Amino acid sequence: MKLVPIEGEKLIKILKKKGFEIKRQKGSHVQLEDNSGRRVTVPIHPGREIGRGLLRKILRDAEISAEEYEELRQSL
C-alpha cells in the first residue's frame, strides 16, 4: 500500500488517537511517547508534508500498519 504524505500536525493527531502523548518539543520537532515507552519524533513545518520515507519510519517506530494509518487518516 502506498502511503499518502501528511502534514506533521495531522500526523500528531493520528498518534494521539493511538495513545501517544506529547512529551517535549524543541524547535520544529515534537517528541511523543506512549505508555509502553515507545518514542517517535515528528517534524512540524507549516505548509509542508512529511515525505513517504520518513512517514514509513515514524509509523514503523509507532507500530502502526499502513492500513491502520490510512483508516486513521481518513477519519480526521
CHARMM-style PDB file with segment names, atoms N, HN, CA, C and O in Angstrom:
ATOM      1  N   MET     1       0.847  -1.176   0.000  1.00  0.00      PROA
ATOM      2  CA  MET     1       0.000   0.000   0.000  1.00  0.00      PROA
ATOM      3  C   MET     1       0.893   1.240   0.000  1.00  0.00      PROA
ATOM      4  O   MET     1       1.850   1.335   0.769  1.00  0.00      PROA
ATOM      5  N   LYS     2       0.562   2.179  -0.872  1.00  0.00      PROA
ATOM      6  HN  LYS     2      -0.215   2.102  -1.497  1.00  0.00      PROA
ATOM      7  CA  LYS     2       1.322   3.414  -0.977  1.00  0.00      PROA
ATOM      8  C   LYS     2       0.854   4.398   0.088  1.00  0.00      PROA
ATOM      9  O   LYS     2      -0.339   4.678   0.206  1.00  0.00      PROA
ATOM     10  N   LEU     3       1.795   4.916   0.855  1.00  0.00      PROA
ATOM     11  HN  LEU     3       2.764   4.689   0.760  1.00  0.00      PROA
ATOM     12  CA  LEU     3       1.458   5.870   1.915  1.00  0.00      PROA
ATOM     13  C   LEU     3       1.191   7.252   1.325  1.00  0.00      PROA
ATOM     14  O   LEU     3       1.897   7.703   0.423  1.00  0.00      PROA
ATOM     15  N   VAL     4       0.170   7.910   1.843  1.00  0.00      PROA
ATOM     16  HN  VAL     4      -0.403   7.544   2.576  1.00  0.00      PROA
ATOM     17  CA  VAL     4      -0.164   9.265   1.423  1.00  0.00      PROA
ATOM     18  C   VAL     4       0.546  10.235   2.359  1.00  0.00      PROA
ATOM     19  O   VAL     4       0.354  10.162   3.573  1.00  0.00      PROA
ATOM     20  N   PRO     5       1.375  11.157   1.816  1.00  0.00      PROA
ATOM     21  CA  PRO     5       2.046  12.136   2.677  1.00  0.00      PROA
ATOM     22  C   PRO     5       1.038  12.956   3.477  1.00  0.00      PROA
ATOM     23  O   PRO     5      -0.106  13.135   3.060  1.00  0.00      PROA
ATOM     24  N   ILE     6       1.478  13.447   4.625  1.00  0.00      PROA
ATOM     25  HN  ILE     6       2.408  13.301   4.964  1.00  0.00      PROA
ATOM     26  CA  ILE     6       0.585  14.160   5.540  1.00  0.00      PROA
ATOM     27  C   ILE     6       1.379  15.250   6.254  1.00  0.00      PROA
ATOM     28  O   ILE     6       2.595  15.137   6.410  1.00  0.00      PROA
ATOM     29  N   GLU     7       0.696  16.295   6.683  1.00  0.00      PROA
ATOM     30  HN  GLU     7      -0.292  16.386   6.557  1.00  0.00      PROA
ATOM     31  CA  GLU     7       1.358  17.354   7.452  1.00  0.00      PROA
ATOM     32  C   GLU     7       1.645  16.852   8.869  1.00  0.00      PROA
ATOM     33  O   GLU     7       0.938  15.987   9.388  1.00  0.00      PROA
ATOM     34  N   GLY     8       2.681  17.403   9.481  1.00  0.00      PROA
ATOM     35  HN  GLY     8       3.255  18.105   9.060  1.00  0.00      PROA
ATOM     36  CA  GLY     8       3.092  16.985  10.817  1.00  0.00      PROA
ATOM     37  C   GLY     8       2.002  17.120  11.862  1.00  0.00      PROA
ATOM     38  O   GLY     8       1.842  16.239  12.707  1.00  0.00      PROA
ATOM     39  N   GLU     9       1.244  18.218  11.817  1.00  0.00      PROA
ATOM     40  HN  GLU     9       1.374  18.933  11.131  1.00  0.00      PROA
ATOM     41  CA  GLU     9       0.167  18.440  12.799  1.00  0.00      PROA
ATOM     42  C   GLU     9      -0.881  17.330  12.725  1.00  0.00      PROA
ATOM     43  O   GLU     9      -1.372  16.866  13.754  1.00  0.00      PROA
ATOM     44  N   LYS    10      -1.221  16.908  11.512  1.00  0.00      PROA
ATOM     45  HN  LYS    10      -0.822  17.285  10.676  1.00  0.00      PROA
ATOM     46  CA  LYS    10      -2.229  15.853  11.344  1.00  0.00      PROA
ATOM     47  C   LYS    10      -1.678  14.504  11.800  1.00  0.00      PROA
ATOM     48  O   LYS    10      -2.406  13.695  12.375  1.00  0.00      PROA
ATOM     49  N   LEU    11      -0.397  14.265  11.545  1.00  0.00      PROA
ATOM     50  HN  LEU    11       0.195  14.922  11.078  1.00  0.00      PROA
ATOM     51  CA  LEU    11       0.213  13.014  11.999  1.00  0.00      PROA
ATOM     52  C   LEU    11       0.208  12.950  13.527  1.00  0.00      PROA
ATOM     53  O   LEU    11       0.001  11.880  14.100  1.00  0.00      PROA
ATOM     54  N   ILE    12       0.433  14.072  14.180  1.00  0.00      PROA
ATOM     55  HN  ILE    12       0.602  14.941  13.714  1.00  0.00      PROA
ATOM     56  CA  ILE    12       0.391  14.107  15.643  1.00  0.00      PROA
ATOM     57  C   ILE    12      -1.010  13.754  16.136  1.00  0.00      PROA
ATOM     58  O   ILE    12      -1.147  13.044  17.133  1.00  0.00      PROA
ATOM     59  N   LYS    13      -2.049  14.236  15.459  1.00  0.00      PROA
ATOM     60  HN  LYS    13      -1.937  14.813  14.650  1.00  0.00      PROA
ATOM     61  CA  LYS    13      -3.426  13.888  15.835  1.00  0.00      PROA
ATOM     62  C   LYS    13      -3.649  12.381  15.724  1.00  0.00      PROA
ATOM     63  O   LYS    13      -4.293  11.782  16.586  1.00  0.00      PROA
ATOM     64  N   ILE    14      -3.121  11.769  14.665  1.00  0.00      PROA
ATOM     65  HN  ILE    14      -2.598  12.255  13.965  1.00  0.00      PROA
ATOM     66  CA  ILE    14      -3.251  10.320  14.483  1.00  0.00      PROA
ATOM     67  C   ILE    14      -2.537   9.590  15.622  1.00  0.00      PROA
ATOM     68  O   ILE    14      -3.082   8.651  16.201  1.00  0.00      PROA
ATOM     69  N   LEU    15      -1.320  10.023  15.939  1.00  0.00      PROA
ATOM     70  HN  LEU    15      -0.877  10.786  15.469  1.00  0.00      PROA
ATOM     71  CA  LEU    15      -0.557   9.370  17.005  1.00  0.00      PROA
ATOM     72  C   LEU    15      -1.252   9.520  18.357  1.00  0.00      PROA
ATOM     73  O   LEU    15      -1.221   8.599  19.173  1.00  0.00      PROA
ATOM     74  N   LYS    16      -1.873  10.666  18.597  1.00  0.00      PROA
ATOM     75  HN  LYS    16      -1.897  11.414  17.934  1.00  0.00      PROA
ATOM     76  CA  LYS    16      -2.613  10.858  19.850  1.00  0.00      PROA
ATOM     77  C   LYS    16      -3.790   9.891  19.932  1.00  0.00      PROA
ATOM     78  O   LYS    16      -4.102   9.393  21.014  1.00  0.00      PROA
ATOM     79  N   LYS    17      -4.450   9.619  18.804  1.00  0.00      PROA
ATOM     80  HN  LYS    17      -4.197  10.024  17.925  1.00  0.00      PROA
ATOM     81  CA  LYS    17      -5.551   8.651  18.791  1.00  0.00      PROA
ATOM     82  C   LYS    17      -5.057   7.256  19.160  1.00  0.00      PROA
ATOM     83  O   LYS    17      -5.817   6.444  19.689  1.00  0.00      PROA
ATOM     84  N   LYS    18      -3.775   6.978  18.879  1.00  0.00      PROA
ATOM     85  HN  LYS    18      -3.158   7.638  18.449  1.00  0.00      PROA
ATOM     86  CA  LYS    18      -3.190   5.674  19.183  1.00  0.00      PROA
ATOM     87  C   LYS    18      -2.550   5.630  20.571  1.00  0.00      PROA
ATOM     88  O   LYS    18      -1.872   4.660  20.908  1.00  0.00      PROA
ATOM     89  N   GLY    19      -2.761   6.683  21.386  1.00  0.00      PROA
ATOM     90  HN  GLY    19      -3.312   7.472  21.113  1.00  0.00      PROA
ATOM     91  CA  GLY    19      -2.286   6.650  22.765  1.00  0.00      PROA
ATOM     92  C   GLY    19      -0.979   7.372  23.024  1.00  0.00      PROA
ATOM     93  O   GLY    19      -0.454   7.301  24.135  1.00  0.00      PROA
ATOM     94  N   PHE    20      -0.440   8.061  22.035  1.00  0.00      PROA
ATOM     95  HN  PHE    20      -0.867   8.118  21.132  1.00  0.00      PROA
ATOM     96  CA  PHE    20       0.797   8.810  22.240  1.00  0.00      PROA
ATOM     97  C   PHE    20       0.473  10.169  22.846  1.00  0.00      PROA
ATOM     98  O   PHE    20      -0.584  10.744  22.587  1.00  0.00      PROA
ATOM     99  N   GLU    21       1.402  10.672  23.659  1.00  0.00      PROA
ATOM    100  HN  GLU    21       2.261  10.205  23.869  1.00  0.00      PROA
ATOM    101  CA  GLU    21       1.267  11.995  24.267  1.00  0.00      PROA
ATOM    102  C   GLU    21       2.516  12.802  23.949  1.00  0.00      PROA
ATOM    103  O   GLU    21       3.612  12.250  23.850  1.00  0.00      PROA
ATOM    104  N   ILE    22       2.348  14.099  23.790  1.00  0.00      PROA
ATOM    105  HN  ILE    22       1.457  14.547  23.870  1.00  0.00      PROA
ATOM    106  CA  ILE    22       3.495  14.969  23.546  1.00  0.00      PROA
ATOM    107  C   ILE    22       4.315  15.054  24.830  1.00  0.00      PROA
ATOM    108  O   ILE    22       3.791  15.393  25.891  1.00  0.00      PROA
ATOM    109  N   LYS    23       5.600  14.744  24.723  1.00  0.00      PROA
ATOM    110  HN  LYS    23       6.026  14.468  23.861  1.00  0.00      PROA
ATOM    111  CA  LYS    23       6.494  14.797  25.883  1.00  0.00      PROA
ATOM    112  C   LYS    23       7.338  16.060  25.864  1.00  0.00      PROA
ATOM    113  O   LYS    23       7.583  16.665  26.908  1.00  0.00      PROA
ATOM    114  N   ARG    24       7.784  16.459  24.679  1.00  0.00      PROA
ATOM    115  HN  ARG    24       7.585  15.968  23.830  1.00  0.00      PROA
ATOM    116  CA  ARG    24       8.592  17.671  24.586  1.00  0.00      PROA
ATOM    117  C   ARG    24       8.643  18.160  23.155  1.00  0.00      PROA
ATOM    118  O   ARG    24       8.345  17.427  22.211  1.00  0.00      PROA
ATOM    119  N   GLN    25       9.027  19.412  23.020  1.00  0.00      PROA
ATOM    120  HN  GLN    25       9.269  20.006  23.787  1.00  0.00      PROA
ATOM    121  CA  GLN    25       9.211  19.998  21.700  1.00  0.00      PROA
ATOM    122  C   GLN    25      10.452  20.860  21.738  1.00  0.00      PROA
ATOM    123  O   GLN    25      10.666  21.635  22.670  1.00  0.00      PROA
ATOM    124  N   LYS    26      11.265  20.713  20.712  1.00  0.00      PROA
ATOM    125  HN  LYS    26      11.091  20.084  19.954  1.00  0.00      PROA
ATOM    126  CA  LYS    26      12.445  21.556  20.588  1.00  0.00      PROA
ATOM    127  C   LYS    26      12.449  22.087  19.163  1.00  0.00      PROA
ATOM    128  O   LYS    26      12.674  21.342  18.209  1.00  0.00      PROA
ATOM    129  N   GLY    27      12.199  23.372  19.033  1.00  0.00      PROA
ATOM    130  HN  GLY    27      12.016  23.977  19.808  1.00  0.00      PROA
ATOM    131  CA  GLY    27      12.121  23.961  17.700  1.00  0.00      PROA
ATOM    132  C   GLY    27      10.934  23.398  16.947  1.00  0.00      PROA
ATOM    133  O   GLY    27       9.800  23.451  17.423  1.00  0.00      PROA
ATOM    134  N   SER    28      11.203  22.860  15.767  1.00  0.00      PROA
ATOM    135  HN  SER    28      12.124  22.818  15.380  1.00  0.00      PROA
ATOM    136  CA  SER    28      10.118  22.354  14.930  1.00  0.00      PROA
ATOM    137  C   SER    28       9.937  20.842  15.053  1.00  0.00      PROA
ATOM    138  O   SER    28       9.269  20.237  14.215  1.00  0.00      PROA
ATOM    139  N   HSD    29      10.515  20.225  16.074  1.00  0.00      PROA
ATOM    140  HN  HSD    29      11.058  20.716  16.755  1.00  0.00      PROA
ATOM    141  CA  HSD    29      10.404  18.780  16.259  1.00  0.00      PROA
ATOM    142  C   HSD    29       9.681  18.468  17.567  1.00  0.00      PROA
ATOM    143  O   HSD    29      10.027  18.990  18.627  1.00  0.00      PROA
ATOM    144  N   VAL    30       8.673  17.609  17.467  1.00  0.00      PROA
ATOM    145  HN  VAL    30       8.392  17.186  16.606  1.00  0.00      PROA
ATOM    146  CA  VAL    30       7.867  17.222  18.623  1.00  0.00      PROA
ATOM    147  C   VAL    30       8.135  15.755  18.937  1.00  0.00      PROA
ATOM    148  O   VAL    30       8.078  14.909  18.044  1.00  0.00      PROA
ATOM    149  N   GLN    31       8.424  15.449  20.191  1.00  0.00      PROA
ATOM    150  HN  GLN    31       8.470  16.136  20.917  1.00  0.00      PROA
ATOM    151  CA  GLN    31       8.603  14.067  20.621  1.00  0.00      PROA
ATOM    152  C   GLN    31       7.341  13.602  21.314  1.00  0.00      PROA
ATOM    153  O   GLN    31       6.822  14.270  22.208  1.00  0.00      PROA
ATOM    154  N   LEU    32       6.850  12.434  20.886  1.00  0.00      PROA
ATOM    155  HN  LEU    32       7.271  11.891  20.160  1.00  0.00      PROA
ATOM    156  CA  LEU    32       5.684  11.828  21.507  1.00  0.00      PROA
ATOM    157  C   LEU    32       6.082  10.480  22.081  1.00  0.00      PROA
ATOM    158  O   LEU    32       7.001   9.827  21.589  1.00  0.00      PROA
ATOM    159  N   GLU    33       5.375  10.071  23.135  1.00  0.00      PROA
ATOM    160  HN  GLU    33       4.628  10.602  23.535  1.00  0.00      PROA
ATOM    161  CA  GLU    33       5.664   8.799  23.794  1.00  0.00      PROA
ATOM    162  C   GLU    33       4.345   8.149  24.184  1.00  0.00      PROA
ATOM    163  O   GLU    33       3.391   8.828  24.564  1.00  0.00      PROA
ATOM    164  N   ASP    34       4.306   6.806  24.082  1.00  0.00      PROA
ATOM    165  HN  ASP    34       5.081   6.255  23.773  1.00  0.00      PROA
ATOM    166  CA  ASP    34       3.102   6.109  24.544  1.00  0.00      PROA
ATOM    167  C   ASP    34       3.375   5.494  25.910  1.00  0.00      PROA
ATOM    168  O   ASP    34       4.477   5.617  26.444  1.00  0.00      PROA
ATOM    169  N   ASN    35       2.369   4.834  26.472  1.00  0.00      PROA
ATOM    170  HN  ASN    35       1.474   4.734  26.038  1.00  0.00      PROA
ATOM    171  CA  ASN    35       2.513   4.320  27.841  1.00  0.00      PROA
ATOM    172  C   ASN    35       3.499   3.161  27.957  1.00  0.00      PROA
ATOM    173  O   ASN    35       3.904   2.815  29.067  1.00  0.00      PROA
ATOM    174  N   SER    36       3.894   2.553  26.839  1.00  0.00      PROA
ATOM    175  HN  SER    36       3.565   2.834  25.937  1.00  0.00      PROA
ATOM    176  CA  SER    36       4.886   1.479  26.906  1.00  0.00      PROA
ATOM    177  C   SER    36       6.310   2.004  26.703  1.00  0.00      PROA
ATOM    178  O   SER    36       7.270   1.234  26.725  1.00  0.00      PROA
ATOM    179  N   GLY    37       6.441   3.316  26.506  1.00  0.00      PROA
ATOM    180  HN  GLY    37       5.662   3.943  26.488  1.00  0.00      PROA
ATOM    181  CA  GLY    37       7.767   3.909  26.381  1.00  0.00      PROA
ATOM    182  C   GLY    37       8.253   4.116  24.959  1.00  0.00      PROA
ATOM    183  O   GLY    37       9.352   4.632  24.756  1.00  0.00      PROA
ATOM    184  N   ARG    38       7.455   3.723  23.963  1.00  0.00      PROA
ATOM    185  HN  ARG    38       6.563   3.304  24.128  1.00  0.00      PROA
ATOM    186  CA  ARG    38       7.856   3.953  22.567  1.00  0.00      PROA
ATOM    187  C   ARG    38       7.860   5.448  22.296  1.00  0.00      PROA
ATOM    188  O   ARG    38       6.934   6.159  22.685  1.00  0.00      PROA
ATOM    189  N   ARG    39       8.897   5.918  21.633  1.00  0.00      PROA
ATOM    190  HN  ARG    39       9.649   5.340  21.317  1.00  0.00      PROA
ATOM    191  CA  ARG    39       9.005   7.341  21.315  1.00  0.00      PROA
ATOM    192  C   ARG    39       9.116   7.531  19.808  1.00  0.00      PROA
ATOM    193  O   ARG    39       9.756   6.747  19.107  1.00  0.00      PROA
ATOM    194  N   VAL    40       8.479   8.588  19.335  1.00  0.00      PROA
ATOM    195  HN  VAL    40       7.960   9.225  19.905  1.00  0.00      PROA
ATOM    196  CA  VAL    40       8.612   8.988  17.938  1.00  0.00      PROA
ATOM    197  C   VAL    40       8.807  10.500  17.896  1.00  0.00      PROA
ATOM    198  O   VAL    40       8.306  11.227  18.754  1.00  0.00      PROA
ATOM    199  N   THR    41       9.535  10.957  16.897  1.00  0.00      PROA
ATOM    200  HN  THR    41       9.943  10.366  16.200  1.00  0.00      PROA
ATOM    201  CA  THR    41       9.766  12.382  16.699  1.00  0.00      PROA
ATOM    202  C   THR    41       9.126  12.788  15.386  1.00  0.00      PROA
ATOM    203  O   THR    41       9.357  12.164  14.350  1.00  0.00      PROA
ATOM    204  N   VAL    42       8.317  13.844  15.437  1.00  0.00      PROA
ATOM    205  HN  VAL    42       8.130  14.351  16.278  1.00  0.00      PROA
ATOM    206  CA  VAL    42       7.596  14.321  14.254  1.00  0.00      PROA
ATOM    207  C   VAL    42       8.017  15.761  13.973  1.00  0.00      PROA
ATOM    208  O   VAL    42       7.906  16.620  14.847  1.00  0.00      PROA
ATOM    209  N   PRO    43       8.504  16.033  12.744  1.00  0.00      PROA
ATOM    210  CA  PRO    43       8.824  17.416  12.392  1.00  0.00      PROA
ATOM    211  C   PRO    43       7.557  18.183  12.032  1.00  0.00      PROA
ATOM    212  O   PRO    43       6.658  17.647  11.385  1.00  0.00      PROA
ATOM    213  N   ILE    44       7.495  19.438  12.455  1.00  0.00      PROA
ATOM    214  HN  ILE    44       8.226  19.874  12.981  1.00  0.00      PROA
ATOM    215  CA  ILE    44       6.353  20.287  12.113  1.00  0.00      PROA
ATOM    216  C   ILE    44       6.883  21.491  11.344  1.00  0.00      PROA
ATOM    217  O   ILE    44       7.546  22.364  11.905  1.00  0.00      PROA
ATOM    218  N   HSD    45       6.580  21.520  10.056  1.00  0.00      PROA
ATOM    219  HN  HSD    45       6.042  20.811   9.601  1.00  0.00      PROA
ATOM    220  CA  HSD    45       6.948  22.646   9.204  1.00  0.00      PROA
ATOM    221  C   HSD    45       5.675  23.089   8.503  1.00  0.00      PROA
ATOM    222  O   HSD    45       5.197  22.394   7.607  1.00  0.00      PROA
ATOM    223  N   PRO    46       5.116  24.228   8.889  1.00  0.00      PROA
ATOM    224  CA  PRO    46       3.835  24.678   8.322  1.00  0.00      PROA
ATOM    225  C   PRO    46       3.836  24.673   6.791  1.00  0.00      PROA
ATOM    226  O   PRO    46       4.755  25.180   6.148  1.00  0.00      PROA
ATOM    227  N   GLY    47       2.782  24.086   6.234  1.00  0.00      PROA
ATOM    228  HN  GLY    47       2.036  23.674   6.756  1.00  0.00      PROA
ATOM    229  CA  GLY    47       2.633  24.055   4.788  1.00  0.00      PROA
ATOM    230  C   GLY    47       3.418  22.970   4.085  1.00  0.00      PROA
ATOM    231  O   GLY    47       3.331  22.845   2.863  1.00  0.00      PROA
ATOM    232  N   ARG    48       4.191  22.176   4.830  1.00  0.00      PROA
ATOM    233  HN  ARG    48       4.262  22.278   5.822  1.00  0.00      PROA
ATOM    234  CA  ARG    48       4.974  21.100   4.210  1.00  0.00      PROA
ATOM    235  C   ARG    48       4.513  19.754   4.742  1.00  0.00      PROA
ATOM    236  O   ARG    48       4.168  19.613   5.915  1.00  0.00      PROA
ATOM    237  N   GLU    49       4.516  18.778   3.860  1.00  0.00      PROA
ATOM    238  HN  GLU    49       4.796  18.893   2.907  1.00  0.00      PROA
ATOM    239  CA  GLU    49       4.109  17.428   4.251  1.00  0.00      PROA
ATOM    240  C   GLU    49       5.331  16.589   4.588  1.00  0.00      PROA
ATOM    241  O   GLU    49       6.437  16.856   4.119  1.00  0.00      PROA
ATOM    242  N   ILE    50       5.112  15.577   5.405  1.00  0.00      PROA
ATOM    243  HN  ILE    50       4.213  15.360   5.786  1.00  0.00      PROA
ATOM    244  CA  ILE    50       6.156  14.609   5.724  1.00  0.00      PROA
ATOM    245  C   ILE    50       6.197  13.622   4.563  1.00  0.00      PROA
ATOM    246  O   ILE    50       5.164  13.072   4.180  1.00  0.00      PROA
ATOM    247  N   GLY    51       7.364  13.399   4.008  1.00  0.00      PROA
ATOM    248  HN  GLY    51       8.203  13.846   4.319  1.00  0.00      PROA
ATOM    249  CA  GLY    51       7.517  12.509   2.862  1.00  0.00      PROA
ATOM    250  C   GLY    51       7.267  11.051   3.214  1.00  0.00      PROA
ATOM    251  O   GLY    51       7.206  10.681   4.386  1.00  0.00      PROA
ATOM    252  N   ARG    52       7.124  10.235   2.185  1.00  0.00      PROA
ATOM    253  HN  ARG    52       7.173  10.536   1.232  1.00  0.00      PROA
ATOM    254  CA  ARG    52       6.789   8.819   2.386  1.00  0.00      PROA
ATOM    255  C   ARG    52       7.833   8.060   3.190  1.00  0.00      PROA
ATOM    256  O   ARG    52       7.485   7.233   4.032  1.00  0.00      PROA
ATOM    257  N   GLY    53       9.114   8.334   2.938  1.00  0.00      PROA
ATOM    258  HN  GLY    53       9.397   9.007   2.254  1.00  0.00      PROA
ATOM    259  CA  GLY    53      10.170   7.601   3.637  1.00  0.00      PROA
ATOM    260  C   GLY    53      10.163   7.857   5.134  1.00  0.00      PROA
ATOM    261  O   GLY    53      10.188   6.918   5.930  1.00  0.00      PROA
ATOM    262  N   LEU    54      10.130   9.123   5.517  1.00  0.00      PROA
ATOM    263  HN  LEU    54      10.109   9.886   4.870  1.00  0.00      PROA
ATOM    264  CA  LEU    54      10.102   9.471   6.939  1.00  0.00      PROA
ATOM    265  C   LEU    54       8.797   9.022   7.577  1.00  0.00      PROA
ATOM    266  O   LEU    54       8.785   8.560   8.718  1.00  0.00      PROA
ATOM    267  N   LEU    55       7.700   9.157   6.844  1.00  0.00      PROA
ATOM    268  HN  LEU    55       7.709   9.532   5.917  1.00  0.00      PROA
ATOM    269  CA  LEU    55       6.400   8.715   7.356  1.00  0.00      PROA
ATOM    270  C   LEU    55       6.424   7.215   7.651  1.00  0.00      PROA
ATOM    271  O   LEU    55       5.923   6.775   8.685  1.00  0.00      PROA
ATOM    272  N   ARG    56       7.009   6.431   6.736  1.00  0.00      PROA
ATOM    273  HN  ARG    56       7.416   6.789   5.895  1.00  0.00      PROA
ATOM    274  CA  ARG    56       7.109   4.979   6.933  1.00  0.00      PROA
ATOM    275  C   ARG    56       7.917   4.674   8.194  1.00  0.00      PROA
ATOM    276  O   ARG    56       7.552   3.785   8.963  1.00  0.00      PROA
ATOM    277  N   LYS    57       9.017   5.407   8.409  1.00  0.00      PROA
ATOM    278  HN  LYS    57       9.314   6.129   7.783  1.00  0.00      PROA
ATOM    279  CA  LYS    57       9.864   5.203   9.591  1.00  0.00      PROA
ATOM    280  C   LYS    57       9.104   5.531  10.877  1.00  0.00      PROA
ATOM    281  O   LYS    57       9.179   4.779  11.849  1.00  0.00      PROA
ATOM    282  N   ILE    58       8.373   6.650  10.886  1.00  0.00      PROA
ATOM    283  HN  ILE    58       8.312   7.260  10.096  1.00  0.00      PROA
ATOM    284  CA  ILE    58       7.612   7.043  12.075  1.00  0.00      PROA
ATOM    285  C   ILE    58       6.545   5.999  12.380  1.00  0.00      PROA
ATOM    286  O   ILE    58       6.365   5.616  13.536  1.00  0.00      PROA
ATOM    287  N   LEU    59       5.834   5.534  11.349  1.00  0.00      PROA
ATOM    288  HN  LEU    59       5.980   5.846  10.410  1.00  0.00      PROA
ATOM    289  CA  LEU    59       4.785   4.532  11.557  1.00  0.00      PROA
ATOM    290  C   LEU    59       5.377   3.214  12.049  1.00  0.00      PROA
ATOM    291  O   LEU    59       4.789   2.550  12.902  1.00  0.00      PROA
ATOM    292  N   ARG    60       6.537   2.833  11.517  1.00  0.00      PROA
ATOM    293  HN  ARG    60       7.015   3.373  10.824  1.00  0.00      PROA
ATOM    294  CA  ARG    60       7.190   1.595  11.963  1.00  0.00      PROA
ATOM    295  C   ARG    60       7.585   1.718  13.432  1.00  0.00      PROA
ATOM    296  O   ARG    60       7.372   0.789  14.211  1.00  0.00      PROA
ATOM    297  N   ASP    61       8.159   2.859  13.814  1.00  0.00      PROA
ATOM    298  HN  ASP    61       8.332   3.614  13.181  1.00  0.00      PROA
ATOM    299  CA  ASP    61       8.553   3.078  15.210  1.00  0.00      PROA
ATOM    300  C   ASP    61       7.344   3.068  16.145  1.00  0.00      PROA
ATOM    301  O   ASP    61       7.440   2.619  17.287  1.00  0.00      PROA
ATOM    302  N   ALA    62       6.201   3.567  15.652  1.00  0.00      PROA
ATOM    303  HN  ALA    62       6.123   3.932  14.724  1.00  0.00      PROA
ATOM    304  CA  ALA    62       4.978   3.623  16.463  1.00  0.00      PROA
ATOM    305  C   ALA    62       4.179   2.326  16.378  1.00  0.00      PROA
ATOM    306  O   ALA    62       3.149   2.180  17.036  1.00  0.00      PROA
ATOM    307  N   GLU    63       4.658   1.385  15.565  1.00  0.00      PROA
ATOM    308  HN  GLU    63       5.495   1.503  15.030  1.00  0.00      PROA
ATOM    309  CA  GLU    63       3.987   0.096  15.346  1.00  0.00      PROA
ATOM    310  C   GLU    63       2.556   0.283  14.841  1.00  0.00      PROA
ATOM    311  O   GLU    63       1.614  -0.313  15.362  1.00  0.00      PROA
ATOM    312  N   ILE    64       2.417   1.127  13.812  1.00  0.00      PROA
ATOM    313  HN  ILE    64       3.183   1.612  13.389  1.00  0.00      PROA
ATOM    314  CA  ILE    64       1.134   1.357  13.150  1.00  0.00      PROA
ATOM    315  C   ILE    64       1.273   0.865  11.717  1.00  0.00      PROA
ATOM    316  O   ILE    64       2.194   1.270  11.008  1.00  0.00      PROA
ATOM    317  N   SER    65       0.362  -0.008  11.286  1.00  0.00      PROA
ATOM    318  HN  SER    65      -0.386  -0.337  11.862  1.00  0.00      PROA
ATOM    319  CA  SER    65       0.422  -0.542   9.926  1.00  0.00      PROA
ATOM    320  C   SER    65      -0.044   0.512   8.926  1.00  0.00      PROA
ATOM    321  O   SER    65      -0.703   1.485   9.296  1.00  0.00      PROA
ATOM    322  N   ALA    66       0.303   0.309   7.661  1.00  0.00      PROA
ATOM    323  HN  ALA    66       0.838  -0.481   7.361  1.00  0.00      PROA
ATOM    324  CA  ALA    66      -0.113   1.237   6.603  1.00  0.00      PROA
ATOM    325  C   ALA    66      -1.631   1.276   6.491  1.00  0.00      PROA
ATOM    326  O   ALA    66      -2.211   2.337   6.259  1.00  0.00      PROA
ATOM    327  N   GLU    67      -2.276   0.126   6.657  1.00  0.00      PROA
ATOM    328  HN  GLU    67      -1.805  -0.735   6.846  1.00  0.00      PROA
ATOM    329  CA  GLU    67      -3.736   0.064   6.571  1.00  0.00      PROA
ATOM    330  C   GLU    67      -4.379   0.835   7.720  1.00  0.00      PROA
ATOM    331  O   GLU    67      -5.341   1.578   7.524  1.00  0.00      PROA
ATOM    332  N   GLU    68      -3.834   0.648   8.917  1.00  0.00      PROA
ATOM    333  HN  GLU    68      -3.053   0.045   9.076  1.00  0.00      PROA
ATOM    334  CA  GLU    68      -4.359   1.349  10.091  1.00  0.00      PROA
ATOM    335  C   GLU    68      -4.144   2.860   9.954  1.00  0.00      PROA
ATOM    336  O   GLU    68      -5.012   3.655  10.314  1.00  0.00      PROA
ATOM    337  N   TYR    69      -2.977   3.243   9.429  1.00  0.00      PROA
ATOM    338  HN  TYR    69      -2.271   2.597   9.137  1.00  0.00      PROA
ATOM    339  CA  TYR    69      -2.696   4.662   9.193  1.00  0.00      PROA
ATOM    340  C   TYR    69      -3.733   5.260   8.243  1.00  0.00      PROA
ATOM    341  O   TYR    69      -4.254   6.348   8.485  1.00  0.00      PROA
ATOM    342  N   GLU    70      -4.024   4.546   7.172  1.00  0.00      PROA
ATOM    343  HN  GLU    70      -3.601   3.661   6.975  1.00  0.00      PROA
ATOM    344  CA  GLU    70      -4.977   5.058   6.179  1.00  0.00      PROA
ATOM    345  C   GLU    70      -6.369   5.231   6.789  1.00  0.00      PROA
ATOM    346  O   GLU    70      -7.045   6.224   6.521  1.00  0.00      PROA
ATOM    347  N   GLU    71      -6.795   4.275   7.600  1.00  0.00      PROA
ATOM    348  HN  GLU    71      -6.246   3.468   7.817  1.00  0.00      PROA
ATOM    349  CA  GLU    71      -8.099   4.397   8.274  1.00  0.00      PROA
ATOM    350  C   GLU    71      -8.124   5.619   9.186  1.00  0.00      PROA
ATOM    351  O   GLU    71      -9.091   6.381   9.182  1.00  0.00      PROA
ATOM    352  N   LEU    72      -7.066   5.805   9.964  1.00  0.00      PROA
ATOM    353  HN  LEU    72      -6.281   5.186   9.967  1.00  0.00      PROA
ATOM    354  CA  LEU    72      -6.995   6.939  10.884  1.00  0.00      PROA
ATOM    355  C   LEU    72      -6.906   8.262  10.125  1.00  0.00      PROA
ATOM    356  O   LEU    72      -7.500   9.261  10.532  1.00  0.00      PROA
ATOM    357  N   ARG    73      -6.162   8.261   9.021  1.00  0.00      PROA
ATOM    358  HN  ARG    73      -5.680   7.450   8.690  1.00  0.00      PROA
ATOM    359  CA  ARG    73      -6.019   9.487   8.222  1.00  0.00      PROA
ATOM    360  C   ARG    73      -7.359   9.918   7.638  1.00  0.00      PROA
ATOM    361  O   ARG    73      -7.679  11.106   7.613  1.00  0.00      PROA
ATOM    362  N   GLN    74      -8.134   8.956   7.173  1.00  0.00      PROA
ATOM    363  HN  GLN    74      -7.875   7.991   7.194  1.00  0.00      PROA
ATOM    364  CA  GLN    74      -9.430   9.278   6.576  1.00  0.00      PROA
ATOM    365  C   GLN    74     -10.453   9.699   7.622  1.00  0.00      PROA
ATOM    366  O   GLN    74     -11.429  10.374   7.294  1.00  0.00      PROA
ATOM    367  N   SER    75     -10.244   9.308   8.878  1.00  0.00      PROA
ATOM    368  HN  SER    75      -9.451   8.759   9.144  1.00  0.00      PROA
ATOM    369  CA  SER    75     -11.202   9.665   9.927  1.00  0.00      PROA
ATOM    370  C   SER    75     -10.945  11.060  10.509  1.00  0.00      PROA
ATOM    371  O   SER    75     -11.725  11.539  11.333  1.00  0.00      PROA
ATOM    372  N   LEU    76      -9.850  11.716  10.083  1.00  0.00      PROA
ATOM    373  HN  LEU    76      -9.216  11.327   9.414  1.00  0.00      PROA
ATOM    374  CA  LEU    76      -9.555  13.069  10.598  1.00  0.00      PROA
ATOM    375  C   LEU    76     -10.557  14.081  10.092  1.00  0.00      PROA
ATOM    376  OT1 LEU    76     -10.462  15.262  10.423  1.00  0.00      PROA
TER     377      LEU     76
END
